Amino acid sequence: MKAQLQITKDGTVIHSDVYEMDDANSFGKACSIAWSALRARQLNEETSIGALMEHLDRGVLDLLKGAQITINATG
């Protein structure tokens, strides 16, 4: 089934996309894609290589701290 995976933090959507999720493996794949998208966005938003190196070790976990993940069927 198609489902929307949405991640919000402090009332702001930080990731939202529709994925095919039928079982644990496809759910895991959707989460992996979301993780990669958040990581890429985080890296692309850095203003310099110095800032990138400073924040590289924090990763996506810090971004997700306090976030809410919801899944809704889309039809």
N, CA, C, O and CB atoms as a CASP TS submission, in Angstrom:
PFRMAT TS
TARGET T0000
AUTHOR 0000-0000-0000
METHOD Language model
MODEL 1
PARENT N/A
ATOM      1  N   MET     1       0.828  -1.166   0.000  1.00  0.00           N
ATOM      2  CA  MET     1       0.000   0.000   0.000  1.00  0.00           C
ATOM      3  C   MET     1       0.880   1.240   0.000  1.00  0.00           C
ATOM      4  O   MET     1       1.992   1.229   0.528  1.00  0.00           O
ATOM      5  CB  MET     1      -0.946  -0.008   1.196  1.00  0.00           C
ATOM      6  N   LYS     2       0.383   2.275  -0.582  1.00  0.00           N
ATOM      7  CA  LYS     2       1.098   3.542  -0.564  1.00  0.00           C
ATOM      8  C   LYS     2       0.765   4.269   0.731  1.00  0.00           C
ATOM      9  O   LYS     2      -0.390   4.332   1.155  1.00  0.00           O
ATOM     10  CB  LYS     2       0.736   4.412  -1.804  1.00  0.00           C
ATOM     11  N   ALA     3       1.808   4.818   1.348  1.00  0.00           N
ATOM     12  CA  ALA     3       1.619   5.534   2.602  1.00  0.00           C
ATOM     13  C   ALA     3       2.553   6.738   2.638  1.00  0.00           C
ATOM     14  O   ALA     3       3.661   6.708   2.103  1.00  0.00           O
ATOM     15  CB  ALA     3       1.871   4.603   3.817  1.00  0.00           C
ATOM     16  N   GLN     4       2.078   7.782   3.276  1.00  0.00           N
ATOM     17  CA  GLN     4       2.888   8.978   3.436  1.00  0.00           C
ATOM     18  C   GLN     4       3.631   8.883   4.762  1.00  0.00           C
ATOM     19  O   GLN     4       3.024   8.696   5.816  1.00  0.00           O
ATOM     20  CB  GLN     4       2.014  10.263   3.374  1.00  0.00           C
ATOM     21  N   LEU     5       4.943   9.014   4.695  1.00  0.00           N
ATOM     22  CA  LEU     5       5.772   9.064   5.874  1.00  0.00           C
ATOM     23  C   LEU     5       6.145  10.532   6.068  1.00  0.00           C
ATOM     24  O   LEU     5       6.755  11.142   5.190  1.00  0.00           O
ATOM     25  CB  LEU     5       7.045   8.136   5.740  1.00  0.00           C
ATOM     26  N   GLN     6       5.783  11.089   7.206  1.00  0.00           N
ATOM     27  CA  GLN     6       6.026  12.509   7.460  1.00  0.00           C
ATOM     28  C   GLN     6       6.751  12.662   8.792  1.00  0.00           C
ATOM     29  O   GLN     6       6.388  12.039   9.790  1.00  0.00           O
ATOM     30  CB  GLN     6       4.693  13.314   7.462  1.00  0.00           C
ATOM     31  N   ILE     7       7.775  13.497   8.785  1.00  0.00           N
ATOM     32  CA  ILE     7       8.542  13.766   9.997  1.00  0.00           C
ATOM     33  C   ILE     7       8.412  15.253  10.297  1.00  0.00           C
ATOM     34  O   ILE     7       8.714  16.098   9.454  1.00  0.00           O
ATOM     35  CB  ILE     7      10.051  13.340   9.838  1.00  0.00           C
ATOM     36  N   THR     8       7.957  15.560  11.509  1.00  0.00           N
ATOM     37  CA  THR     8       7.816  16.954  11.924  1.00  0.00           C
ATOM     38  C   THR     8       8.621  17.180  13.198  1.00  0.00           C
ATOM     39  O   THR     8       8.803  16.282  14.021  1.00  0.00           O
ATOM     40  CB  THR     8       6.322  17.324  12.143  1.00  0.00           C
ATOM     41  N   LYS     9       9.090  18.408  13.324  1.00  0.00           N
ATOM     42  CA  LYS     9       9.812  18.794  14.528  1.00  0.00           C
ATOM     43  C   LYS     9       9.422  20.223  14.859  1.00  0.00           C
ATOM     44  O   LYS     9       9.526  21.119  14.020  1.00  0.00           O
ATOM     45  CB  LYS     9      11.362  18.652  14.345  1.00  0.00           C
ATOM     46  N   ASP    10       8.981  20.424  16.071  1.00  0.00           N
ATOM     47  CA  ASP    10       8.548  21.752  16.523  1.00  0.00           C
ATOM     48  C   ASP    10       7.492  22.348  15.593  1.00  0.00           C
ATOM     49  O   ASP    10       7.499  23.551  15.333  1.00  0.00           O
ATOM     50  CB  ASP    10       9.751  22.697  16.616  1.00  0.00           C
ATOM     51  N   GLY    11       6.585  21.507  15.093  1.00  0.00           N
ATOM     52  CA  GLY    11       5.498  21.961  14.240  1.00  0.00           C
ATOM     53  C   GLY    11       5.870  22.202  12.791  1.00  0.00           C
ATOM     54  O   GLY    11       5.025  22.627  12.003  1.00  0.00           O
ATOM     55  N   THR    12       7.121  21.940  12.419  1.00  0.00           N
ATOM     56  CA  THR    12       7.585  22.140  11.050  1.00  0.00           C
ATOM     57  C   THR    12       7.857  20.791  10.397  1.00  0.00           C
ATOM     58  O   THR    12       8.514  19.934  10.989  1.00  0.00           O
ATOM     59  CB  THR    12       8.854  23.024  11.022  1.00  0.00           C
ATOM     60  N   VAL    13       7.361  20.600   9.190  1.00  0.00           N
ATOM     61  CA  VAL    13       7.625  19.362   8.451  1.00  0.00           C
ATOM     62  C   VAL    13       9.069  19.392   7.961  1.00  0.00           C
ATOM     63  O   VAL    13       9.462  20.293   7.220  1.00  0.00           O
ATOM     64  CB  VAL    13       6.628  19.190   7.250  1.00  0.00           C
ATOM     65  N   ILE    14       9.854  18.406   8.376  1.00  0.00           N
ATOM     66  CA  ILE    14      11.240  18.343   7.917  1.00  0.00           C
ATOM     67  C   ILE    14      11.446  17.278   6.841  1.00  0.00           C
ATOM     68  O   ILE    14      12.476  17.256   6.168  1.00  0.00           O
ATOM     69  CB  ILE    14      12.162  18.070   9.091  1.00  0.00           C
ATOM     70  N   HIS    15      10.456  16.394   6.684  1.00  0.00           N
ATOM     71  CA  HIS    15      10.480  15.423   5.577  1.00  0.00           C
ATOM     72  C   HIS    15       9.073  14.886   5.372  1.00  0.00           C
ATOM     73  O   HIS    15       8.351  14.609   6.329  1.00  0.00           O
ATOM     74  CB  HIS    15      11.484  14.250   5.864  1.00  0.00           C
ATOM     75  N   SER    16       8.703  14.748   4.125  1.00  0.00           N
ATOM     76  CA  SER    16       7.413  14.156   3.790  1.00  0.00           C
ATOM     77  C   SER    16       7.502  13.569   2.388  1.00  0.00           C
ATOM     78  O   SER    16       7.919  14.242   1.446  1.00  0.00           O
ATOM     79  CB  SER    16       6.262  15.209   3.885  1.00  0.00           C
ATOM     80  N   ASP    17       7.107  12.313   2.264  1.00  0.00           N
ATOM     81  CA  ASP    17       7.092  11.666   0.955  1.00  0.00           C
ATOM     82  C   ASP    17       6.178  10.446   1.020  1.00  0.00           C
ATOM     83  O   ASP    17       5.848   9.960   2.101  1.00  0.00           O
ATOM     84  CB  ASP    17       8.533  11.262   0.511  1.00  0.00           C
ATOM     85  N   VAL    18       5.778   9.963  -0.141  1.00  0.00           N
ATOM     86  CA  VAL    18       4.913   8.793  -0.236  1.00  0.00           C
ATOM     87  C   VAL    18       5.769   7.604  -0.672  1.00  0.00           C
ATOM     88  O   VAL    18       6.567   7.699  -1.603  1.00  0.00           O
ATOM     89  CB  VAL    18       3.727   9.040  -1.237  1.00  0.00           C
ATOM     90  N   TYR    19       5.581   6.489   0.022  1.00  0.00           N
ATOM     91  CA  TYR    19       6.357   5.278  -0.227  1.00  0.00           C
ATOM     92  C   TYR    19       5.415   4.091  -0.345  1.00  0.00           C
ATOM     93  O   TYR    19       4.297   4.115   0.171  1.00  0.00           O
ATOM     94  CB  TYR    19       7.396   5.041   0.898  1.00  0.00           C
ATOM     95  N   GLU    20       5.875   3.061  -1.025  1.00  0.00           N
ATOM     96  CA  GLU    20       5.164   1.786  -1.077  1.00  0.00           C
ATOM     97  C   GLU    20       5.610   0.994   0.143  1.00  0.00           C
ATOM     98  O   GLU    20       6.776   0.616   0.252  1.00  0.00           O
ATOM     99  CB  GLU    20       5.451   0.998  -2.426  1.00  0.00           C
ATOM    100  N   MET    21       4.671   0.741   1.073  1.00  0.00           N
ATOM    101  CA  MET    21       5.000   0.018   2.302  1.00  0.00           C
ATOM    102  C   MET    21       4.020  -1.130   2.479  1.00  0.00           C
ATOM    103  O   MET    21       2.835  -0.921   2.741  1.00  0.00           O
ATOM    104  CB  MET    21       4.969   0.964   3.538  1.00  0.00           C
ATOM    105  N   ASP    22       4.531  -2.343   2.333  1.00  0.00           N
ATOM    106  CA  ASP    22       3.698  -3.534   2.468  1.00  0.00           C
ATOM    107  C   ASP    22       4.132  -4.445   3.599  1.00  0.00           C
ATOM    108  O   ASP    22       3.364  -5.299   4.043  1.00  0.00           O
ATOM    109  CB  ASP    22       3.703  -4.300   1.191  1.00  0.00           C
ATOM    110  N   ASP    23       5.372  -4.267   4.071  1.00  0.00           N
ATOM    111  CA  ASP    23       5.907  -5.148   5.106  1.00  0.00           C
ATOM    112  C   ASP    23       7.044  -4.439   5.829  1.00  0.00           C
ATOM    113  O   ASP    23       7.332  -3.271   5.566  1.00  0.00           O
ATOM    114  CB  ASP    23       6.395  -6.493   4.499  1.00  0.00           C
ATOM    115  N   ALA    24       7.680  -5.155   6.733  1.00  0.00           N
ATOM    116  CA  ALA    24       8.758  -4.557   7.530  1.00  0.00           C
ATOM    117  C   ALA    24       9.926  -4.102   6.657  1.00  0.00           C
ATOM    118  O   ALA    24      10.535  -3.064   6.918  1.00  0.00           O
ATOM    119  CB  ALA    24       9.255  -5.555   8.577  1.00  0.00           C
ATOM    120  N   ASN    25      10.234  -4.877   5.626  1.00  0.00           N
ATOM    121  CA  ASN    25      11.350  -4.503   4.755  1.00  0.00           C
ATOM    122  C   ASN    25      11.076  -3.217   3.993  1.00  0.00           C
ATOM    123  O   ASN    25      11.949  -2.354   3.905  1.00  0.00           O
ATOM    124  CB  ASN    25      11.646  -5.621   3.776  1.00  0.00           C
ATOM    125  N   SER    26       9.876  -3.077   3.440  1.00  0.00           N
ATOM    126  CA  SER    26       9.564  -1.862   2.688  1.00  0.00           C
ATOM    127  C   SER    26       9.427  -0.660   3.624  1.00  0.00           C
ATOM    128  O   SER    26       9.730   0.465   3.226  1.00  0.00           O
ATOM    129  CB  SER    26       8.271  -2.052   1.876  1.00  0.00           C
ATOM    130  N   PHE    27       8.977  -0.880   4.861  1.00  0.00           N
ATOM    131  CA  PHE    27       8.943   0.200   5.848  1.00  0.00           C
ATOM    132  C   PHE    27      10.368   0.642   6.175  1.00  0.00           C
ATOM    133  O   PHE    27      10.655   1.837   6.237  1.00  0.00           O
ATOM    134  CB  PHE    27       8.203  -0.251   7.137  1.00  0.00           C
ATOM    135  N   GLY    28      11.253  -0.326   6.382  1.00  0.00           N
ATOM    136  CA  GLY    28      12.657  -0.016   6.656  1.00  0.00           C
ATOM    137  C   GLY    28      13.301   0.731   5.509  1.00  0.00           C
ATOM    138  O   GLY    28      14.083   1.656   5.732  1.00  0.00           O
ATOM    139  N   LYS    29      12.984   0.343   4.282  1.00  0.00           N
ATOM    140  CA  LYS    29      13.528   1.027   3.108  1.00  0.00           C
ATOM    141  C   LYS    29      13.039   2.473   3.062  1.00  0.00           C
ATOM    142  O   LYS    29      13.816   3.378   2.759  1.00  0.00           O
ATOM    143  CB  LYS    29      13.131   0.285   1.812  1.00  0.00           C
ATOM    144  N   ALA    30      11.763   2.700   3.359  1.00  0.00           N
ATOM    145  CA  ALA    30      11.217   4.058   3.372  1.00  0.00           C
ATOM    146  C   ALA    30      11.927   4.908   4.425  1.00  0.00           C
ATOM    147  O   ALA    30      12.258   6.066   4.171  1.00  0.00           O
ATOM    148  CB  ALA    30       9.695   4.029   3.643  1.00  0.00           C
ATOM    149  N   CYS    31      12.158   4.339   5.589  1.00  0.00           N
ATOM    150  CA  CYS    31      12.864   5.073   6.644  1.00  0.00           C
ATOM    151  C   CYS    31      14.307   5.365   6.237  1.00  0.00           C
ATOM    152  O   CYS    31      14.836   6.436   6.536  1.00  0.00           O
ATOM    153  CB  CYS    31      12.839   4.276   7.959  1.00  0.00           C
ATOM    154  N   SER    32      14.934   4.422   5.563  1.00  0.00           N
ATOM    155  CA  SER    32      16.303   4.619   5.086  1.00  0.00           C
ATOM    156  C   SER    32      16.375   5.751   4.058  1.00  0.00           C
ATOM    157  O   SER    32      17.291   6.572   4.094  1.00  0.00           O
ATOM    158  CB  SER    32      16.845   3.318   4.476  1.00  0.00           C
ATOM    159  N   ILE    33      15.417   5.786   3.158  1.00  0.00           N
ATOM    160  CA  ILE    33      15.369   6.856   2.149  1.00  0.00           C
ATOM    161  C   ILE    33      15.143   8.204   2.833  1.00  0.00           C
ATOM    162  O   ILE    33      15.774   9.197   2.473  1.00  0.00           O
ATOM    163  CB  ILE    33      14.245   6.584   1.101  1.00  0.00           C
ATOM    164  N   ALA    34      14.255   8.239   3.808  1.00  0.00           N
ATOM    165  CA  ALA    34      14.001   9.484   4.543  1.00  0.00           C
ATOM    166  C   ALA    34      15.267   9.937   5.268  1.00  0.00           C
ATOM    167  O   ALA    34      15.610  11.118   5.240  1.00  0.00           O
ATOM    168  CB  ALA    34      12.840   9.296   5.553  1.00  0.00           C
ATOM    169  N   TRP    35      15.958   9.002   5.916  1.00  0.00           N
ATOM    170  CA  TRP    35      17.207   9.305   6.620  1.00  0.00           C
ATOM    171  C   TRP    35      18.217   9.911   5.655  1.00  0.00           C
ATOM    172  O   TRP    35      18.837  10.931   5.955  1.00  0.00           O
ATOM    173  CB  TRP    35      17.789   8.031   7.279  1.00  0.00           C
ATOM    174  N   SER    36      18.381   9.276   4.490  1.00  0.00           N
ATOM    175  CA  SER    36      19.337   9.767   3.496  1.00  0.00           C
ATOM    176  C   SER    36      18.964  11.162   2.997  1.00  0.00           C
ATOM    177  O   SER    36      19.838  12.003   2.788  1.00  0.00           O
ATOM    178  CB  SER    36      19.417   8.797   2.317  1.00  0.00           C
ATOM    179  N   ALA    37      17.683  11.404   2.809  1.00  0.00           N
ATOM    180  CA  ALA    37      17.227  12.719   2.354  1.00  0.00           C
ATOM    181  C   ALA    37      17.517  13.789   3.409  1.00  0.00           C
ATOM    182  O   ALA    37      17.957  14.889   3.074  1.00  0.00           O
ATOM    183  CB  ALA    37      15.721  12.684   2.032  1.00  0.00           C
ATOM    184  N   LEU    38      17.273  13.470   4.673  1.00  0.00           N
ATOM    185  CA  LEU    38      17.571  14.415   5.742  1.00  0.00           C
ATOM    186  C   LEU    38      19.066  14.679   5.837  1.00  0.00           C
ATOM    187  O   LEU    38      19.488  15.818   6.039  1.00  0.00           O
ATOM    188  CB  LEU    38      17.043  13.895   7.076  1.00  0.00           C
ATOM    189  N   ARG    39      19.855  13.647   5.695  1.00  0.00           N
ATOM    190  CA  ARG    39      21.326  13.778   5.737  1.00  0.00           C
ATOM    191  C   ARG    39      21.816  14.648   4.585  1.00  0.00           C
ATOM    192  O   ARG    39      22.648  15.534   4.784  1.00  0.00           O
ATOM    193  CB  ARG    39      22.007  12.383   5.676  1.00  0.00           C
ATOM    194  N   ALA    40      21.310  14.403   3.397  1.00  0.00           N
ATOM    195  CA  ALA    40      21.728  15.193   2.230  1.00  0.00           C
ATOM    196  C   ALA    40      21.344  16.662   2.411  1.00  0.00           C
ATOM    197  O   ALA    40      22.127  17.558   2.096  1.00  0.00           O
ATOM    198  CB  ALA    40      21.091  14.631   0.934  1.00  0.00           C
ATOM    199  N   ARG    41      20.150  16.898   2.914  1.00  0.00           N
ATOM    200  CA  ARG    41      19.721  18.284   3.132  1.00  0.00           C
ATOM    201  C   ARG    41      20.610  18.968   4.166  1.00  0.00           C
ATOM    202  O   ARG    41      20.999  20.124   3.999  1.00  0.00           O
ATOM    203  CB  ARG    41      18.249  18.330   3.587  1.00  0.00           C
ATOM    204  N   GLN    42      20.925  18.245   5.230  1.00  0.00           N
ATOM    205  CA  GLN    42      21.784  18.794   6.273  1.00  0.00           C
ATOM    206  C   GLN    42      23.154  19.166   5.702  1.00  0.00           C
ATOM    207  O   GLN    42      23.681  20.236   6.006  1.00  0.00           O
ATOM    208  CB  GLN    42      21.941  17.786   7.425  1.00  0.00           C
ATOM    209  N   LEU    43      23.718  18.309   4.896  1.00  0.00           N
ATOM    210  CA  LEU    43      25.030  18.566   4.315  1.00  0.00           C
ATOM    211  C   LEU    43      24.980  19.703   3.299  1.00  0.00           C
ATOM    212  O   LEU    43      25.907  20.508   3.226  1.00  0.00           O
ATOM    213  CB  LEU    43      25.570  17.304   3.658  1.00  0.00           C
ATOM    214  N   ASN    44      23.907  19.774   2.517  1.00  0.00           N
ATOM    215  CA  ASN    44      23.785  20.827   1.510  1.00  0.00           C
ATOM    216  C   ASN    44      23.571  22.207   2.111  1.00  0.00           C
ATOM    217  O   ASN    44      23.866  23.214   1.467  1.00  0.00           O
ATOM    218  CB  ASN    44      22.653  20.510   0.579  1.00  0.00           C
ATOM    219  N   GLU    45      23.060  22.268   3.338  1.00  0.00           N
ATOM    220  CA  GLU    45      22.790  23.553   3.970  1.00  0.00           C
ATOM    221  C   GLU    45      24.001  24.162   4.661  1.00  0.00           C
ATOM    222  O   GLU    45      23.951  25.315   5.089  1.00  0.00           O
ATOM    223  CB  GLU    45      21.689  23.398   4.960  1.00  0.00           C
ATOM    224  N   GLU    46      25.088  23.407   4.775  1.00  0.00           N
ATOM    225  CA  GLU    46      26.289  23.956   5.413  1.00  0.00           C
ATOM    226  C   GLU    46      26.876  25.071   4.554  1.00  0.00           C
ATOM    227  O   GLU    46      26.872  25.000   3.325  1.00  0.00           O
ATOM    228  CB  GLU    46      27.343  22.845   5.648  1.00  0.00           C
ATOM    229  N   THR    47      27.376  26.090   5.220  1.00  0.00           N
ATOM    230  CA  THR    47      27.864  27.281   4.511  1.00  0.00           C
ATOM    231  C   THR    47      29.327  27.200   4.122  1.00  0.00           C
ATOM    232  O   THR    47      29.783  27.962   3.270  1.00  0.00           O
ATOM    233  CB  THR    47      27.653  28.495   5.355  1.00  0.00           C
ATOM    234  N   SER    48      30.068  26.290   4.734  1.00  0.00           N
ATOM    235  CA  SER    48      31.492  26.162   4.422  1.00  0.00           C
ATOM    236  C   SER    48      31.968  24.758   4.771  1.00  0.00           C
ATOM    237  O   SER    48      31.275  24.005   5.456  1.00  0.00           O
ATOM    238  CB  SER    48      32.325  27.224   5.187  1.00  0.00           C
ATOM    239  N   ILE    49      33.142  24.423   4.296  1.00  0.00           N
ATOM    240  CA  ILE    49      33.702  23.107   4.607  1.00  0.00           C
ATOM    241  C   ILE    49      34.006  23.002   6.098  1.00  0.00           C
ATOM    242  O   ILE    49      33.900  21.923   6.681  1.00  0.00           O
ATOM    243  CB  ILE    49      34.981  22.848   3.778  1.00  0.00           C
ATOM    244  N   GLY    50      34.380  24.113   6.711  1.00  0.00           N
ATOM    245  CA  GLY    50      34.633  24.119   8.153  1.00  0.00           C
ATOM    246  C   GLY    50      33.377  23.801   8.940  1.00  0.00           C
ATOM    247  O   GLY    50      33.404  23.001   9.875  1.00  0.00           O
ATOM    248  N   ALA    51      32.269  24.435   8.554  1.00  0.00           N
ATOM    249  CA  ALA    51      30.989  24.161   9.216  1.00  0.00           C
ATOM    250  C   ALA    51      30.573  22.715   8.988  1.00  0.00           C
ATOM    251  O   ALA    51      30.057  22.063   9.896  1.00  0.00           O
ATOM    252  CB  ALA    51      29.892  25.118   8.702  1.00  0.00           C
ATOM    253  N   LEU    52      30.795  22.221   7.791  1.00  0.00           N
ATOM    254  CA  LEU    52      30.466  20.832   7.483  1.00  0.00           C
ATOM    255  C   LEU    52      31.245  19.884   8.386  1.00  0.00           C
ATOM    256  O   LEU    52      30.665  18.962   8.960  1.00  0.00           O
ATOM    257  CB  LEU    52      30.758  20.523   6.009  1.00  0.00           C
ATOM    258  N   MET    53      32.538  20.097   8.516  1.00  0.00           N
ATOM    259  CA  MET    53      33.363  19.216   9.338  1.00  0.00           C
ATOM    260  C   MET    53      32.954  19.311  10.819  1.00  0.00           C
ATOM    261  O   MET    53      33.025  18.324  11.552  1.00  0.00           O
ATOM    262  CB  MET    53      34.858  19.574   9.170  1.00  0.00           C
ATOM    263  N   GLU    54      32.533  20.486  11.240  1.00  0.00           N
ATOM    264  CA  GLU    54      32.123  20.679  12.625  1.00  0.00           C
ATOM    265  C   GLU    54      30.836  19.923  12.950  1.00  0.00           C
ATOM    266  O   GLU    54      30.668  19.428  14.065  1.00  0.00           O
ATOM    267  CB  GLU    54      31.940  22.158  12.910  1.00  0.00           C
ATOM    268  N   HIS    55      29.932  19.836  11.980  1.00  0.00           N
ATOM    269  CA  HIS    55      28.622  19.219  12.211  1.00  0.00           C
ATOM    270  C   HIS    55      28.512  17.786  11.700  1.00  0.00           C
ATOM    271  O   HIS    55      27.510  17.116  11.949  1.00  0.00           O
ATOM    272  CB  HIS    55      27.561  20.048  11.565  1.00  0.00           C
ATOM    273  N   LEU    56      29.516  17.318  10.999  1.00  0.00           N
ATOM    274  CA  LEU    56      29.448  15.999  10.370  1.00  0.00           C
ATOM    275  C   LEU    56      29.223  14.879  11.382  1.00  0.00           C
ATOM    276  O   LEU    56      28.509  13.920  11.090  1.00  0.00           O
ATOM    277  CB  LEU    56      30.718  15.733   9.594  1.00  0.00           C
ATOM    278  N   ASP    57      29.816  14.987  12.551  1.00  0.00           N
ATOM    279  CA  ASP    57      29.693  13.905  13.527  1.00  0.00           C
ATOM    280  C   ASP    57      28.340  13.882  14.234  1.00  0.00           C
ATOM    281  O   ASP    57      27.977  12.864  14.824  1.00  0.00           O
ATOM    282  CB  ASP    57      30.789  14.021  14.552  1.00  0.00           C
ATOM    283  N   ARG    58      27.588  14.980  14.187  1.00  0.00           N
ATOM    284  CA  ARG    58      26.290  15.015  14.872  1.00  0.00           C
ATOM    285  C   ARG    58      25.240  14.203  14.144  1.00  0.00           C
ATOM    286  O   ARG    58      24.421  13.530  14.771  1.00  0.00           O
ATOM    287  CB  ARG    58      25.812  16.445  15.020  1.00  0.00           C
ATOM    288  N   GLY    59      25.259  14.261  12.842  1.00  0.00           N
ATOM    289  CA  GLY    59      24.366  13.443  12.048  1.00  0.00           C
ATOM    290  C   GLY    59      22.888  13.739  12.195  1.00  0.00           C
ATOM    291  O   GLY    59      22.482  14.746  12.774  1.00  0.00           O
ATOM    292  N   VAL    60      22.117  12.847  11.663  1.00  0.00           N
ATOM    293  CA  VAL    60      20.678  12.991  11.585  1.00  0.00           C
ATOM    294  C   VAL    60      20.008  12.747  12.938  1.00  0.00           C
ATOM    295  O   VAL    60      18.922  13.270  13.190  1.00  0.00           O
ATOM    296  CB  VAL    60      20.121  12.039  10.548  1.00  0.00           C
ATOM    297  N   LEU    61      20.635  11.968  13.803  1.00  0.00           N
ATOM    298  CA  LEU    61      20.016  11.685  15.100  1.00  0.00           C
ATOM    299  C   LEU    61      19.716  12.956  15.876  1.00  0.00           C
ATOM    300  O   LEU    61      18.656  13.072  16.491  1.00  0.00           O
ATOM    301  CB  LEU    61      20.915  10.784  15.925  1.00  0.00           C
ATOM    302  N   ASP    62      20.640  13.912  15.852  1.00  0.00           N
ATOM    303  CA  ASP    62      20.383  15.183  16.535  1.00  0.00           C
ATOM    304  C   ASP    62      19.207  15.912  15.902  1.00  0.00           C
ATOM    305  O   ASP    62      18.396  16.523  16.598  1.00  0.00           O
ATOM    306  CB  ASP    62      21.631  16.074  16.505  1.00  0.00           C
ATOM    307  N   LEU    63      19.121  15.844  14.584  1.00  0.00           N
ATOM    308  CA  LEU    63      18.016  16.484  13.879  1.00  0.00           C
ATOM    309  C   LEU    63      16.679  15.841  14.264  1.00  0.00           C
ATOM    310  O   LEU    63      15.666  16.530  14.376  1.00  0.00           O
ATOM    311  CB  LEU    63      18.231  16.397  12.359  1.00  0.00           C
ATOM    312  N   LEU    64      16.681  14.525  14.465  1.00  0.00           N
ATOM    313  CA  LEU    64      15.450  13.804  14.781  1.00  0.00           C
ATOM    314  C   LEU    64      15.077  13.825  16.269  1.00  0.00           C
ATOM    315  O   LEU    64      13.975  13.417  16.635  1.00  0.00           O
ATOM    316  CB  LEU    64      15.582  12.384  14.328  1.00  0.00           C
ATOM    317  N   LYS    65      15.973  14.290  17.110  1.00  0.00           N
ATOM    318  CA  LYS    65      15.679  14.341  18.544  1.00  0.00           C
ATOM    319  C   LYS    65      14.460  15.226  18.774  1.00  0.00           C
ATOM    320  O   LYS    65      14.473  16.410  18.438  1.00  0.00           O
ATOM    321  CB  LYS    65      16.903  14.870  19.351  1.00  0.00           C
ATOM    322  N   GLY    66      13.413  14.652  19.342  1.00  0.00           N
ATOM    323  CA  GLY    66      12.180  15.383  19.607  1.00  0.00           C
ATOM    324  C   GLY    66      11.229  15.456  18.421  1.00  0.00           C
ATOM    325  O   GLY    66      10.195  16.120  18.498  1.00  0.00           O
ATOM    326  N   ALA    67      11.565  14.783  17.325  1.00  0.00           N
ATOM    327  CA  ALA    67      10.714  14.810  16.129  1.00  0.00           C
ATOM    328  C   ALA    67       9.572  13.805  16.274  1.00  0.00           C
ATOM    329  O   ALA    67       9.633  12.879  17.082  1.00  0.00           O
ATOM    330  CB  ALA    67      11.547  14.501  14.854  1.00  0.00           C
ATOM    331  N   GLN    68       8.537  14.014  15.475  1.00  0.00           N
ATOM    332  CA  GLN    68       7.393  13.106  15.457  1.00  0.00           C
ATOM    333  C   GLN    68       7.301  12.502  14.046  1.00  0.00           C
ATOM    334  O   GLN    68       7.361  13.221  13.048  1.00  0.00           O
ATOM    335  CB  GLN    68       6.052  13.857  15.855  1.00  0.00           C
ATOM    336  N   ILE    69       7.157  11.191  13.982  1.00  0.00           N
ATOM    337  CA  ILE    69       7.044  10.491  12.704  1.00  0.00           C
ATOM    338  C   ILE    69       5.622   9.939  12.605  1.00  0.00           C
ATOM    339  O   ILE    69       5.152   9.236  13.500  1.00  0.00           O
ATOM    340  CB  ILE    69       8.121   9.339  12.576  1.00  0.00           C
ATOM    341  N   THR    70       4.945  10.268  11.502  1.00  0.00           N
ATOM    342  CA  THR    70       3.590   9.746  11.280  1.00  0.00           C
ATOM    343  C   THR    70       3.538   9.056   9.933  1.00  0.00           C
ATOM    344  O   THR    70       4.261   9.401   8.998  1.00  0.00           O
ATOM    345  CB  THR    70       2.529  10.879  11.353  1.00  0.00           C
ATOM    346  N   ILE    71       2.646   8.055   9.862  1.00  0.00           N
ATOM    347  CA  ILE    71       2.421   7.315   8.632  1.00  0.00           C
ATOM    348  C   ILE    71       0.925   7.310   8.377  1.00  0.00           C
ATOM    349  O   ILE    71       0.139   6.940   9.249  1.00  0.00           O
ATOM    350  CB  ILE    71       2.995   5.857   8.717  1.00  0.00           C
ATOM    351  N   ASN    72       0.531   7.726   7.166  1.00  0.00           N
ATOM    352  CA  ASN    72      -0.869   7.757   6.783  1.00  0.00           C
ATOM    353  C   ASN    72      -1.052   7.069   5.441  1.00  0.00           C
ATOM    354  O   ASN    72      -0.309   7.338   4.497  1.00  0.00           O
ATOM    355  CB  ASN    72      -1.389   9.199   6.727  1.00  0.00           C
ATOM    356  N   ALA    73      -2.041   6.181   5.351  1.00  0.00           N
ATOM    357  CA  ALA    73      -2.359   5.542   4.065  1.00  0.00           C
ATOM    358  C   ALA    73      -2.841   6.602   3.093  1.00  0.00           C
ATOM    359  O   ALA    73      -3.556   7.528   3.476  1.00  0.00           O
ATOM    360  CB  ALA    73      -3.436   4.425   4.236  1.00  0.00           C
ATOM    361  N   THR    74      -2.449   6.466   1.832  1.00  0.00           N
ATOM    362  CA  THR    74      -2.820   7.470   0.828  1.00  0.00           C
ATOM    363  C   THR    74      -3.813   6.946  -0.190  1.00  0.00           C
ATOM    364  O   THR    74      -4.169   7.681  -1.111  1.00  0.00           O
ATOM    365  CB  THR    74      -1.591   7.963   0.113  1.00  0.00           C
ATOM    366  N   GLY    75      -4.260   5.760  -0.075  1.00  0.00           N
ATOM    367  CA  GLY    75      -5.281   5.275  -0.991  1.00  0.00           C
ATOM    368  C   GLY    75      -4.899   4.070  -1.654  1.00  0.00           C
ATOM    369  O   GLY    75      -5.663   3.540  -2.460  1.00  0.00           O
TER
END
